[in-house]
């Protein structure tokens, strides 16, 4: 599970970096730039959910042991 979440985190960070290059600060909420903003926000949400999953698994392991 740890390797799985790590791989997904790396993919999400890669998407954030890629979409940060697509941002147009002159027209922030236009066409391709808006799609990049949405994808960056979605990737940040995915990272947050994966961290919650990792913490819940640690809590579950400690409660069993």
Biopython code that builds the backbone (N, CA, C, O; Angstrom):
import numpy as np
from Bio.PDB.StructureBuilder import StructureBuilder

atoms = [
    (1, "UNK", "N", (0.826, -1.190, 0.000)),
    (1, "UNK", "CA", (0.000, 0.000, 0.000)),
    (1, "UNK", "C", (0.873, 1.257, 0.000)),
    (1, "UNK", "O", (0.529, 2.248, -0.645)),
    (2, "UNK", "N", (1.988, 1.224, 0.712)),
    (2, "UNK", "CA", (2.861, 2.390, 0.796)),
    (2, "UNK", "C", (3.463, 2.720, -0.568)),
    (2, "UNK", "O", (3.560, 3.888, -0.942)),
    (3, "UNK", "N", (3.863, 1.696, -1.301)),
    (3, "UNK", "CA", (4.438, 1.904, -2.630)),
    (3, "UNK", "C", (3.377, 2.441, -3.589)),
    (3, "UNK", "O", (3.666, 3.305, -4.416)),
    (4, "UNK", "N", (2.159, 1.933, -3.479)),
    (4, "UNK", "CA", (1.057, 2.372, -4.321)),
    (4, "UNK", "C", (0.773, 3.854, -4.112)),
    (4, "UNK", "O", (0.633, 4.601, -5.081)),
    (5, "UNK", "N", (0.685, 4.285, -2.854)),
    (5, "UNK", "CA", (0.409, 5.696, -2.583)),
    (5, "UNK", "C", (1.579, 6.576, -2.998)),
    (5, "UNK", "O", (1.380, 7.705, -3.448)),
    (6, "UNK", "N", (2.789, 6.070, -2.852)),
    (6, "UNK", "CA", (3.963, 6.826, -3.276)),
    (6, "UNK", "C", (3.959, 7.041, -4.788)),
    (6, "UNK", "O", (4.240, 8.143, -5.258)),
    (7, "UNK", "N", (3.646, 6.003, -5.544)),
    (7, "UNK", "CA", (3.593, 6.116, -7.001)),
    (7, "UNK", "C", (2.508, 7.100, -7.425)),
    (7, "UNK", "O", (2.729, 7.920, -8.315)),
    (8, "UNK", "N", (1.341, 7.025, -6.797)),
    (8, "UNK", "CA", (0.268, 7.951, -7.138)),
    (8, "UNK", "C", (0.615, 9.389, -6.763)),
    (8, "UNK", "O", (0.244, 10.325, -7.472)),
    (9, "UNK", "N", (1.327, 9.566, -5.650)),
    (9, "UNK", "CA", (1.785, 10.903, -5.275)),
    (9, "UNK", "C", (2.758, 11.467, -6.308)),
    (9, "UNK", "O", (2.686, 12.646, -6.655)),
    (10, "UNK", "N", (3.649, 10.639, -6.789)),
    (10, "UNK", "CA", (4.617, 11.078, -7.801)),
    (10, "UNK", "C", (3.899, 11.462, -9.092)),
    (10, "UNK", "O", (4.249, 12.459, -9.724)),
    (11, "UNK", "N", (2.901, 10.680, -9.485)),
    (11, "UNK", "CA", (2.124, 10.999, -10.681)),
    (11, "UNK", "C", (1.382, 12.322, -10.499)),
    (11, "UNK", "O", (1.344, 13.146, -11.413)),
    (12, "UNK", "N", (0.796, 12.523, -9.330)),
    (12, "UNK", "CA", (0.060, 13.764, -9.061)),
    (12, "UNK", "C", (0.992, 14.972, -9.088)),
    (12, "UNK", "O", (0.640, 16.013, -9.642)),
    (13, "UNK", "N", (2.164, 14.843, -8.501)),
    (13, "UNK", "CA", (3.134, 15.951, -8.520)),
    (13, "UNK", "C", (3.587, 16.220, -9.955)),
    (13, "UNK", "O", (3.760, 17.373, -10.351)),
    (14, "UNK", "N", (3.774, 15.166, -10.720)),
    (14, "UNK", "CA", (4.124, 15.334, -12.134)),
    (14, "UNK", "C", (3.049, 16.075, -12.907)),
    (14, "UNK", "O", (3.356, 16.925, -13.744)),
    (15, "UNK", "N", (1.791, 15.760, -12.633)),
    (15, "UNK", "CA", (0.694, 16.477, -13.285)),
    (15, "UNK", "C", (0.661, 17.947, -12.871)),
    (15, "UNK", "O", (0.379, 18.822, -13.690)),
    (16, "UNK", "N", (0.947, 18.211, -11.614)),
    (16, "UNK", "CA", (0.976, 19.605, -11.152)),
    (16, "UNK", "C", (2.079, 20.374, -11.877)),
    (16, "UNK", "O", (1.854, 21.492, -12.341)),
    (17, "UNK", "N", (3.254, 19.788, -11.976)),
    (17, "UNK", "CA", (4.373, 20.452, -12.643)),
    (17, "UNK", "C", (4.070, 20.667, -14.123)),
    (17, "UNK", "O", (4.329, 21.743, -14.661)),
    (18, "UNK", "N", (3.529, 19.660, -14.773)),
    (18, "UNK", "CA", (3.202, 19.776, -16.203)),
    (18, "UNK", "C", (2.163, 20.865, -16.438)),
    (18, "UNK", "O", (2.309, 21.681, -17.347)),
    (19, "UNK", "N", (1.121, 20.877, -15.624)),
    (19, "UNK", "CA", (0.066, 21.854, -15.828)),
    (19, "UNK", "C", (0.471, 23.251, -15.394)),
    (19, "UNK", "O", (-0.101, 24.232, -15.869)),
    (20, "UNK", "N", (1.437, 23.360, -14.507)),
    (20, "UNK", "CA", (1.947, 24.685, -14.138)),
    (20, "UNK", "C", (2.633, 25.350, -15.326)),
    (20, "UNK", "O", (2.660, 26.577, -15.427)),
    (21, "UNK", "N", (3.187, 24.537, -16.225)),
    (21, "UNK", "CA", (3.802, 25.103, -17.425)),
    (21, "UNK", "C", (2.755, 25.567, -18.427)),
    (21, "UNK", "O", (3.065, 26.372, -19.306)),
    (22, "UNK", "N", (1.530, 25.081, -18.315)),
    (22, "UNK", "CA", (0.447, 25.449, -19.235)),
    (22, "UNK", "C", (-0.312, 26.695, -18.790)),
    (22, "UNK", "O", (-1.166, 27.191, -19.525)),
    (23, "UNK", "N", (-0.010, 27.209, -17.592)),
    (23, "UNK", "CA", (-0.731, 28.369, -17.081)),
    (23, "UNK", "C", (-0.340, 29.627, -17.850)),
    (23, "UNK", "O", (0.830, 29.858, -18.156)),
    (24, "UNK", "N", (-1.354, 30.430, -18.151)),
    (24, "UNK", "CA", (-1.154, 31.726, -18.779)),
    (24, "UNK", "C", (-1.613, 32.778, -17.780)),
    (24, "UNK", "O", (-2.813, 32.933, -17.551)),
    (25, "UNK", "N", (-0.683, 33.494, -17.191)),
    (25, "UNK", "CA", (-1.016, 34.432, -16.125)),
    (25, "UNK", "C", (-1.684, 35.701, -16.645)),
    (25, "UNK", "O", (-2.231, 36.474, -15.858)),
    (26, "UNK", "N", (-1.648, 35.925, -17.939)),
    (26, "UNK", "CA", (-2.350, 37.075, -18.518)),
    (26, "UNK", "C", (-3.848, 36.793, -18.605)),
    (26, "UNK", "O", (-4.667, 37.666, -18.317)),
    (27, "UNK", "N", (-4.200, 35.582, -18.999)),
    (27, "UNK", "CA", (-5.596, 35.165, -19.067)),
    (27, "UNK", "C", (-5.772, 33.919, -18.228)),
    (27, "UNK", "O", (-5.879, 32.810, -18.751)),
    (28, "UNK", "N", (-5.802, 34.117, -16.908)),
    (28, "UNK", "CA", (-5.754, 32.980, -15.980)),
    (28, "UNK", "C", (-6.965, 32.065, -16.105)),
    (28, "UNK", "O", (-6.835, 30.852, -15.939)),
    (29, "UNK", "N", (-8.132, 32.618, -16.394)),
    (29, "UNK", "CA", (-9.348, 31.804, -16.451)),
    (29, "UNK", "C", (-9.875, 31.668, -17.876)),
    (29, "UNK", "O", (-11.081, 31.737, -18.112)),
    (30, "UNK", "N", (-8.968, 31.477, -18.811)),
    (30, "UNK", "CA", (-9.340, 31.282, -20.207)),
    (30, "UNK", "C", (-8.867, 29.920, -20.684)),
    (30, "UNK", "O", (-7.788, 29.457, -20.314)),
    (31, "UNK", "N", (-9.673, 29.300, -21.492)),
    (31, "UNK", "CA", (-9.400, 28.074, -22.242)),
    (31, "UNK", "C", (-8.434, 27.090, -21.574)),
    (31, "UNK", "O", (-8.767, 26.479, -20.559)),
    (32, "UNK", "N", (-7.238, 26.943, -22.151)),
    (32, "UNK", "CA", (-6.281, 25.928, -21.709)),
    (32, "UNK", "C", (-5.759, 26.204, -20.296)),
    (32, "UNK", "O", (-5.445, 25.276, -19.551)),
    (33, "UNK", "N", (-5.670, 27.458, -19.943)),
    (33, "UNK", "CA", (-5.199, 27.822, -18.613)),
    (33, "UNK", "C", (-6.204, 27.389, -17.546)),
    (33, "UNK", "O", (-5.810, 26.951, -16.465)),
    (34, "UNK", "N", (-7.472, 27.506, -17.837)),
    (34, "UNK", "CA", (-8.514, 27.087, -16.882)),
    (34, "UNK", "C", (-8.468, 25.572, -16.675)),
    (34, "UNK", "O", (-8.634, 25.092, -15.553)),
    (35, "UNK", "N", (-8.247, 24.835, -17.733)),
    (35, "UNK", "CA", (-8.126, 23.375, -17.613)),
    (35, "UNK", "C", (-6.912, 23.022, -16.765)),
    (35, "UNK", "O", (-6.963, 22.088, -15.964)),
    (36, "UNK", "N", (-5.828, 23.757, -16.935)),
    (36, "UNK", "CA", (-4.624, 23.520, -16.132)),
    (36, "UNK", "C", (-4.895, 23.799, -14.661)),
    (36, "UNK", "O", (-4.437, 23.047, -13.800)),
    (37, "UNK", "N", (-5.628, 24.861, -14.355)),
    (37, "UNK", "CA", (-5.955, 25.192, -12.964)),
    (37, "UNK", "C", (-6.803, 24.093, -12.343)),
    (37, "UNK", "O", (-6.556, 23.680, -11.210)),
    (38, "UNK", "N", (-7.795, 23.621, -13.074)),
    (38, "UNK", "CA", (-8.670, 22.554, -12.571)),
    (38, "UNK", "C", (-7.868, 21.287, -12.319)),
    (38, "UNK", "O", (-8.076, 20.620, -11.305)),
    (39, "UNK", "N", (-6.960, 20.943, -13.217)),
    (39, "UNK", "CA", (-6.147, 19.746, -13.052)),
    (39, "UNK", "C", (-5.182, 19.875, -11.874)),
    (39, "UNK", "O", (-4.939, 18.898, -11.166)),
    (40, "UNK", "N", (-4.638, 21.058, -11.660)),
    (40, "UNK", "CA", (-3.756, 21.281, -10.512)),
    (40, "UNK", "C", (-4.530, 21.106, -9.214)),
    (40, "UNK", "O", (-4.048, 20.457, -8.287)),
    (41, "UNK", "N", (-5.727, 21.679, -9.141)),
    (41, "UNK", "CA", (-6.551, 21.546, -7.936)),
    (41, "UNK", "C", (-6.932, 20.081, -7.705)),
    (41, "UNK", "O", (-6.902, 19.606, -6.570)),
    (42, "UNK", "N", (-7.288, 19.365, -8.775)),
    (42, "UNK", "CA", (-7.636, 17.951, -8.649)),
    (42, "UNK", "C", (-6.440, 17.120, -8.178)),
    (42, "UNK", "O", (-6.602, 16.197, -7.379)),
    (43, "UNK", "N", (-5.258, 17.440, -8.663)),
    (43, "UNK", "CA", (-4.060, 16.721, -8.230)),
    (43, "UNK", "C", (-3.752, 16.991, -6.764)),
    (43, "UNK", "O", (-3.344, 16.084, -6.037)),
    (44, "UNK", "N", (-3.944, 18.223, -6.328)),
    (44, "UNK", "CA", (-3.741, 18.541, -4.915)),
    (44, "UNK", "C", (-4.739, 17.798, -4.035)),
    (44, "UNK", "O", (-4.389, 17.341, -2.947)),
    (45, "UNK", "N", (-5.982, 17.676, -4.502)),
    (45, "UNK", "CA", (-6.982, 16.901, -3.757)),
    (45, "UNK", "C", (-6.592, 15.423, -3.686)),
    (45, "UNK", "O", (-6.763, 14.780, -2.651)),
    (46, "UNK", "N", (-6.072, 14.894, -4.784)),
    (46, "UNK", "CA", (-5.640, 13.494, -4.793)),
    (46, "UNK", "C", (-4.495, 13.269, -3.814)),
    (46, "UNK", "O", (-4.475, 12.262, -3.106)),
    (47, "UNK", "N", (-3.550, 14.187, -3.766)),
    (47, "UNK", "CA", (-2.445, 14.068, -2.816)),
    (47, "UNK", "C", (-2.966, 14.100, -1.391)),
    (47, "UNK", "O", (-2.531, 13.313, -0.551)),
    (48, "UNK", "N", (-3.887, 15.000, -1.115)),
    (48, "UNK", "CA", (-4.467, 15.099, 0.224)),
    (48, "UNK", "C", (-5.198, 13.813, 0.608)),
    (48, "UNK", "O", (-5.049, 13.334, 1.733)),
    (49, "UNK", "N", (-5.974, 13.257, -0.296)),
    (49, "UNK", "CA", (-6.693, 12.010, -0.009)),
    (49, "UNK", "C", (-5.735, 10.843, 0.209)),
    (49, "UNK", "O", (-5.980, 9.995, 1.066)),
    (50, "UNK", "N", (-4.655, 10.793, -0.552)),
    (50, "UNK", "CA", (-3.674, 9.730, -0.366)),
    (50, "UNK", "C", (-2.979, 9.846, 0.984)),
    (50, "UNK", "O", (-2.668, 8.833, 1.611)),
    (51, "UNK", "N", (-2.735, 11.061, 1.432)),
    (51, "UNK", "CA", (-2.123, 11.240, 2.745)),
    (51, "UNK", "C", (-3.091, 10.834, 3.856)),
    (51, "UNK", "O", (-2.672, 10.262, 4.862)),
    (52, "UNK", "N", (-4.368, 11.124, 3.684)),
    (52, "UNK", "CA", (-5.372, 10.685, 4.659)),
    (52, "UNK", "C", (-5.430, 9.163, 4.703)),
    (52, "UNK", "O", (-5.541, 8.574, 5.779)),
    (53, "UNK", "N", (-5.357, 8.526, 3.536)),
    (53, "UNK", "CA", (-5.351, 7.063, 3.477)),
    (53, "UNK", "C", (-4.136, 6.492, 4.192)),
    (53, "UNK", "O", (-4.250, 5.514, 4.930)),
    (54, "UNK", "N", (-2.978, 7.098, 3.976)),
    (54, "UNK", "CA", (-1.745, 6.620, 4.607)),
    (54, "UNK", "C", (-1.827, 6.745, 6.133)),
    (54, "UNK", "O", (-1.415, 5.834, 6.852)),
    (55, "UNK", "N", (-2.354, 7.863, 6.624)),
    (55, "UNK", "CA", (-2.487, 8.063, 8.069)),
    (55, "UNK", "C", (-3.504, 7.090, 8.654)),
    (55, "UNK", "O", (-3.289, 6.554, 9.741)),
    (56, "UNK", "N", (-4.601, 6.857, 7.956)),
    (56, "UNK", "CA", (-5.607, 5.926, 8.473)),
    (56, "UNK", "C", (-5.074, 4.500, 8.530)),
    (56, "UNK", "O", (-5.430, 3.739, 9.429)),
    (57, "UNK", "N", (-4.224, 4.136, 7.577)),
    (57, "UNK", "CA", (-3.608, 2.807, 7.611)),
    (57, "UNK", "C", (-2.632, 2.679, 8.783)),
    (57, "UNK", "O", (-2.540, 1.619, 9.403)),
    (58, "UNK", "N", (-1.905, 3.755, 9.086)),
    (58, "UNK", "CA", (-1.004, 3.730, 10.242)),
    (58, "UNK", "C", (-1.792, 3.596, 11.536)),
    (58, "UNK", "O", (-1.398, 2.851, 12.433)),
    (59, "UNK", "N", (-2.897, 4.312, 11.635)),
    (59, "UNK", "CA", (-3.745, 4.225, 12.832)),
    (59, "UNK", "C", (-4.338, 2.823, 12.963)),
    (59, "UNK", "O", (-4.403, 2.272, 14.062)),
    (60, "UNK", "N", (-4.763, 2.262, 11.861)),
    (60, "UNK", "CA", (-5.321, 0.901, 11.886)),
    (60, "UNK", "C", (-4.266, -0.109, 12.334)),
    (60, "UNK", "O", (-4.571, -1.015, 13.109)),
    (61, "UNK", "N", (-3.041, 0.034, 11.861)),
    (61, "UNK", "CA", (-1.960, -0.885, 12.240)),
    (61, "UNK", "C", (-1.631, -0.762, 13.731)),
    (61, "UNK", "O", (-1.360, -1.766, 14.390)),
    (62, "UNK", "N", (-1.652, 0.444, 14.257)),
    (62, "UNK", "CA", (-1.345, 0.633, 15.676)),
    (62, "UNK", "C", (-2.478, 0.132, 16.573)),
    (62, "UNK", "O", (-2.226, -0.353, 17.677)),
    (63, "UNK", "N", (-3.704, 0.244, 16.112)),
    (63, "UNK", "CA", (-4.828, -0.233, 16.931)),
    (63, "UNK", "C", (-4.883, -1.755, 16.978)),
    (63, "UNK", "O", (-5.354, -2.321, 17.964)),
    (64, "UNK", "N", (-4.414, -2.424, 15.938)),
    (64, "UNK", "CA", (-4.363, -3.880, 15.918)),
    (64, "UNK", "C", (-3.215, -4.400, 16.783)),
    (64, "UNK", "O", (-3.334, -5.444, 17.424)),
    (65, "UNK", "N", (-2.132, -3.681, 16.794)),
    (65, "UNK", "CA", (-0.920, -4.141, 17.476)),
    (65, "UNK", "C", (-0.891, -3.676, 18.877)),
    (65, "UNK", "O", (0.057, -3.968, 19.605)),
]
sb = StructureBuilder()
sb.init_structure("model")
sb.init_model(0)
sb.init_chain("A")
sb.init_seg("    ")
for serial, (resi, resn, name, xyz) in enumerate(atoms, 1):
    if name == "N":
        sb.init_residue(resn, " ", resi, " ")
    sb.init_atom(name, np.array(xyz, "f"), 0.0, 1.0, " ", f" {name:<3s}", serial, name[0])
structure = sb.get_structure()
